[in-house]
């Protein structure tokens, strides 16, 4: 599926949420964003819970191969605050994670000025996304939570920034269930109807997000 998507000119973001130490982390990095026989994805999500050394193999490989790494910072799920809101020196854990990551953004900064060292910033927490933007001004945000999880388009782009009077930019908004399983697709009786329903759901999401990004 990854190979097919890339053949069609798409970017592949592999939501693997990997996180381990040493050679295991190196193996995960090679398998996810490395070349054959791995997935060859353009970016991968990683979990920072075990420490910065678990992220280094992914960042090093991404730096060498022009790939991206999206670190879980403020996730979209209801239980995110169980750990991410715990206070560390007067700030929540998610803010401290962002502060630790921010200096590394330069390593994956692209020609556009945005960094491929991305932060996962859930659309269900728009106020936190705004604060996160202050902590990581160069990082692209990977934004889950829009659609089936209940966040609006405006919530999803809360951490984006105005770019020279043009559209707001600064991240990638993910919509999975709302696009893959719209009611019309579930009711489809033919492949053509199923494809049309998913196409309509994608177009509707893109239109809504575009409007939210328009000044």
N, C-alpha and C positions, 0 to 999 in steps of 0.2 A: 504493500500500500504506500509506504514511504517512497519507494522507487517510482511508482506510478505518479504520485503527486509531484515529485520533482521533474519527472518527464513532461508533465503538463505545465511546468513553469511556476509551481507553487513553492512557498517556503514551508518547511515542516518544523513545527515546534512540538517536540516529544515530551508529553507530560508524564515523566517517569518518576519525579520526586526522589531521586537517588541521594544517598548520603552515607559514606563509609570512609574508612581510613586506608592509607597506604596503597598497596598494590590492588586492593579491591576497588578503591575509588578510581584508580588509573584504568582498571578494566572496564568499569562502568562508563567512564569518559570515552574510552576507545570504542565501546560498543554503541554508544548513543550518538555522539557527534563526530566519531571517526569515520574513516572510509570503509570499504568492503573488508570483511563480511558483516560489518555492523549495520545499524539503521541509516547512518549517514545523514542524520537530521541536521537542520540549520541551527537549532537551539534546543536546550533541554532544561527541565526544571530540576532543581536540587534543593535538598533540605539541609540547613546550616546547623541543626541541633547539636551535632557532635563536634563542631568547631571549625575554625577557618581552614585548618589543614585538610579537611575533607573536601573543601571547595577548590583548593589549589590545582589538583589534576584537571578539573574541568576548565578552569580559567586558563591554565597553561595551554591546553589543547585548543581551546577556542581562540586564544591569541595567535597560535601558530597557523590555524586553518580558517580564520575569518568567520568563526561561528559565534553563537550567543549562549549565555548561561543565565537562566532566570531563577533567582534565589527566593525561596519562600520568606516573605517579610511580614506582611499583614494579610492573612488568608481570608477567604470569603465565608467560611463555614460558621455556623452559630457558636460553636465551642472554641473559636479562635482565641477568645480572651482568657481561657483557662490558664494558658501559659504566656501568650503574647502580651497580655495586659499587666502581668506581674511587674512591680516596680523595682528597678535596679538603679540606685543612685539618683532617685528623683525622676526617672523617666521609664516608660514601659519598655519591655524587652524588645518589641518590634522596632522602636526608635533606636535602641542601642545596636541592634543588628544592622540597621541602615547606616549608622555612623561608622561601624566597623567596615562595611562594604564600600562606602563612598570613595575612599582613596584609591581603591582598586579599579574604579570606573575608567580611569585614563588608559588602562591597559587594553580595553576593548572599545575605545572611542573610535567611531568611524568618520568618514569624510563629511558626513552631515553634522557632526558635532555631538550626536547622540551616542551613548555607549551601549554595546551589546551585553554588558553586565547589567542584567535587568532585575527589577524588583517585582515580585508578585504582590499586587496591591488590590485586594478585593473590592469590587464595586459596591458591596453591601456596607462598606465603611468609608464613605466619601470624605468625611472630615479628616480621618486619619490619612487618607490619600493626599490631601492638601498639605498636611504637615510632613508627610514622607517626601513630597516634592521638594520642600525646603532642605531636607537632609540629603537628598540625592538629586541635585538639579540636572545632572547629565544622563541619568539612567532612564532607559525606556521602561515603562511599566507593562507588565502582563496582567490584564485585568479580568479575572473570572467573576462570576456572580450576576452578570447582566442576563436578563431573560428568565429562565426557569427558577433561579434563586431569588428573584423578586426585585433586583436593583433596576433603576431606570437608566435610560441613556445618559441623562445629565449626571447621575451618580457615577456611571462608568467612566466618564471623562473628567471627573472632578480634579484629578491629579495631572491633567494635561495643561499645557501652557499655550498662550497666544503666540503665534509665530509671525512677527512682522506685519500684523494687521490681517493676516490670512487665517485659515482655519486653525483651530486648536490642534496641537500634536503632542506626541510624547509617549505613545504606547500602542499596545495591541489589545483589543477587547475580544474576549472569548465568549462565544455563545454556543453551547453544545446541544443540550437537550431541546432547547426551544427551536433549534434549526433542524436537528435530526428527527425529532418526533413531534412535529406540529399536528394538531388534530386532523387536518386534511390528509396528511401522510398516513396516519393510522387508519383512516377510513378508505384509503385508496384500494382499488380493486385491480389495477393494472400497474405495471412498472412505469408506464408513461405518466399516469396520475401521481404516482409516488414521487417521481423525479420533479414533476411540476410543482407539487406541494412543497418540497424541500427548496426548490428554486425560489418560490414565492416567499418562503420564510426567510431565506437569506437576503433577498432583495429588501424586504420590509425592515430587517435588522440594520442593514447597511444604510438605508434611507433615514432611519431614526437616529442612528449614531452620527451620520453626516450632518443632520440638522442640529444635533447637540454641539457639534464642533464648529458650526458656522457662526461667526461674530454677528 
